[in-house]
Amino acid sequence: MAKRPTPKKKRAKRATRLQHSAYVTDEVKRLRDRQNSPYGVTAEPKKKASKAIRKIKA
């Protein structure tokens, strides 16, 4: 007969919520910093018709 595994402690719901809220806080800060950065401007979509027309005219 095989040995039974040792019972693991049940993780509290509160611990999971705390971990998630900490992650969300960090993520919001990261996104806000990126948004305020001079290098954080949104890139122009690569498959844009007007961009293709500009290349043809040039």
Secondary structure by P-SEA (a helix, b strand, c coil): ccccccccccccaaaaaaaaaaaaaaaaaaaaaaaaccccccccccccaaaaaaaaac
